[in-house]
């Protein structure tokens, strides 16, 4: 694996897990008067982590496909005639 794919995947995992926890807590605290930070347990945690891993890998793959599909621009250097 190349370095960029690992960076994009790692960033996707961190951001994705943080986002998943925000949505989980919004749903878990919907009926509560006082907001409490909670974490999913057991099967629900495994499902959440699995979805985050899949989306991070998909993001890295898509980024890699887009990057490889873009033409490389060569820098223009002035030449004396």
N, C-alpha and C positions, 0 to 999 in steps of 0.2 A: 504494500500500500504506500502511496506517496504521502508526503508530509502534509500537503494541503488538505487531502481527504481526511486525515486524522484530526487536523485542527477543526475543520468544519463539522465533523462528526462529534468531536468532544464539545464544541460550543453548542451544537444542536442538542446534545444530551443535557447539558447544564440548563440551558434556556428552556428546553422542553419540559424538564422535570419541575423547574420553578413555576412554569405556566400551569402545568398539571396540578400542582399543589394549590395554586391560587384558585383555580376552578373547583377543585375538590372542596376547599374550605368555604368558598361562596355557597356551594350546594349544601354542605354539611351544616352550615350556620344559618340557613335560610329561615328556619323556624325559631331560632334562638334569639333571645333579647340581647344577650351579651356575646360578642364575637370571640371565639376561642380557636386558636390554631390547633388543627388536628392533622393526623397522618393516617392514610389508609392502612389497614392491617391484613395480613394473610393473603388470601386469593386476590382481593381487590388491589393490594399493593403490587403483586406480581403482574396483574393485568395492566396496571398503570405504567409500570416500568417497561413492560413488553411493548406497549404502544409507543412510549417515548423512544425506545431504542429503534423500533421500526421507522418512525418518522425521521429520526436523526440520520439513519442510514440512507433513507430515501432522499433527504435533503442533500447529503454529501454526494450521492450518486448523480442527482440532477445537476448540482453545481459543477461536478466534474464533466458531465456531458456538455453542458453549456460552455464551459471554459475551453474544452477541446474542440468545440465546433466553431469558435470565434477565430477569425483570421488574425494572424500575428501581424501587428503593424511595425514596420521597420522605421526606426528613427531617421529623419531626414538630416543629412549633414550638408552644409553648404560647400560647394567646390569652387575653387578659383579657376576661371576660364583661361 
